[in-house]
Amino acid sequence: MPPTATPRSAGPLADATGAALHFAALESLYASAPVNALFESRLTITGEGRSRIEFAVDERFHHAAHAAHGTIYFKMLDDAAFYAANSLVTDRFLLTTAFNLHFTKPIRSGRVVAEGRWISGRRRVFVAEARLVDEEGDEIGRGTGTFMRSRIPLSSLSGYRADRA
């Protein structure tokens, strides 16, 4: 199956600062993850401590009652919060250590946006939140995660490349 997760469109970065390069490299890392080949999704780091993932939900992700299974909510909330937090860390890959989520509305199909936002922490442990919004603008889920620095250097991950973003 060909990957459907796409990085930022090719072309020169509007701002060639270290932050912009880091953000582009994180977007590339997201697109390179094998699990993201299963989803039509796109990550954008919208600023320091902020992320946005746009994705499509269809019947492939339904449970027996014909609405999206909670795994979709978790994946997109976790990813959005994770990338918001990792936008603040340029040397190490973060790991999710805990995640709480709340389902507020079922989704059957359509475009959904996950918005991530860093809340606190800058050394070892980071806290970030995310929310899911459907096409009507309704919040359908919300979550808060705790993330910590791993021993994995971002530079060691082949997908972490600003020149492929």
PyMOL commands that set and color helices and strands:
alter all, ss='L'
color gray80, all
select helices_A, chain A and resi 18-32+34-38+59-61+70-86+154-156+162-164
alter helices_A, ss='H'
color red, helices_A
select strands_A, chain A and resi 41-47+50-57+92-103+110-120+125-133+139-153
alter strands_A, ss='S'
color yellow, strands_A
deselect
rebuild
show_as cartoon
